[in-house]
Amino acid sequence: RELRRFDDALHAHETGRTLFQQTGDTHGQAMAWNSLGNTLQELRRFDEALHAHETGRTLFQQTGDTHGQASAWNSLGITLRELRRFDDALHAHETGRTLFQQTGDTHGQAMAWN
């Protein structure tokens, strides 16, 4: 994704997600869903990105990964903003910020504030 090879990134994240599903690794699935959502954002496929981030957030909640949840909430906020759902985006960023505060991640807090 960082090389802006979004189709390749999409394929890689989907493959990773499938392999994590096959091995029963819920945390890995959560990371793959969130990364997939980020790539879908870059492709401006916001409805699909929304689904991916919501799925990632739910899986992070299931595993008890507060930091992962915070990241997913923040990514969800970016997608919601692109969909012009500003109240929902604000809620997502505030939730992400609160979760980042709980983990002591000041950089994550700054990202959510921004």
C-alpha positions in Angstrom: 0.0 0.0 0.0 2.8 2.4 0.9 4.2 1.9 -2.7 0.7 2.9 -3.9 0.3 -0.5 -5.6 -3.3 -0.7 -4.3 -4.5 -3.6 -6.3 -1.5 -5.7 -5.1 -2.1 -4.5 -1.6 -5.8 -5.4 -1.8 -4.9 -8.9 -2.9 -2.3 -9.3 -0.2 -4.7 -8.2 2.6 -7.5 -10.5 1.3 -5.0 -13.4 1.2 -3.8 -12.7 4.7 -7.4 -12.4 6.0 -8.3 -15.7 4.4 -5.2 -17.5 5.9 -5.9 -16.0 9.3 -9.5 -17.2 9.1 -8.3 -20.7 8.1 -6.0 -20.9 11.1 -8.5 -19.4 13.5 -6.4 -16.4 14.4 -9.0 -13.8 15.3 -6.4 -11.1 16.1 -4.7 -11.6 12.7 -8.1 -11.4 11.0 -8.7 -8.1 12.8 -5.4 -6.7 11.6 -6.0 -7.9 8.0 -9.6 -6.4 8.0 -8.3 -3.0 9.2 -5.4 -3.0 6.7 -7.9 -4.0 4.0 -10.1 -1.1 4.9 -7.2 1.3 4.7 -6.4 0.1 1.2 -10.1 0.3 0.2 -10.0 4.0 1.4 -7.1 4.7 -0.9 -9.1 3.2 -3.8 -12.1 5.4 -2.7 -14.3 2.4 -2.2 -15.6 3.8 1.0 -18.7 1.6 1.6 -16.4 -1.5 1.4 -13.8 0.3 3.6 -16.6 1.0 6.2 -17.5 -2.7 6.3 -13.9 -3.7 6.6 -13.1 -1.3 9.5 -16.3 -2.3 11.3 -15.4 -5.9 11.0 -11.9 -5.3 12.2 -13.1 -3.3 15.2 -15.5 -6.1 16.2 -12.7 -8.7 16.0 -10.3 -6.5 18.0 -13.1 -6.2 20.6 -13.4 -9.9 20.7 -9.7 -10.4 21.3 -9.6 -7.6 24.0 -7.0 -5.6 22.0 -7.8 -2.0 23.1 -5.1 -0.5 20.9 -6.3 -2.3 17.9 -9.8 -1.1 18.6 -8.5 2.4 18.9 -6.8 2.1 15.5 -9.9 0.6 13.9 -12.2 3.4 15.4 -9.8 6.1 14.0 -9.7 4.5 10.6 -13.5 4.1 10.7 -13.7 7.8 11.4 -11.7 8.7 8.4 -14.0 6.6 6.2 -17.1 8.0 7.7 -15.8 11.5 7.0 -15.3 10.6 3.4 -18.9 9.4 3.3 -19.9 12.8 4.7 -21.3 11.2 7.9 -19.7 13.8 10.0 -21.5 13.2 13.3 -20.6 9.5 13.1 -17.0 10.3 12.2 -16.7 12.6 15.2 -18.0 9.8 17.5 -15.6 7.3 15.9 -12.6 9.7 16.4 -13.6 10.5 20.0 -13.9 6.8 20.8 -10.6 6.1 19.2 -9.0 8.9 21.2 -10.4 7.6 24.4 -9.1 4.1 23.7 -5.7 5.5 22.8 -5.6 7.3 26.1 -6.4 4.1 27.9 -3.3 2.5 26.3 -1.1 5.5 26.9 -0.4 6.0 23.1 0.0 9.7 22.8 0.8 9.5 19.1 -2.5 7.7 18.5 -4.3 10.3 20.6 -2.7 13.0 18.5 -3.9 11.2 15.3 -7.4 11.0 16.6 -7.4 14.6 17.7 -6.2 15.7 14.3 
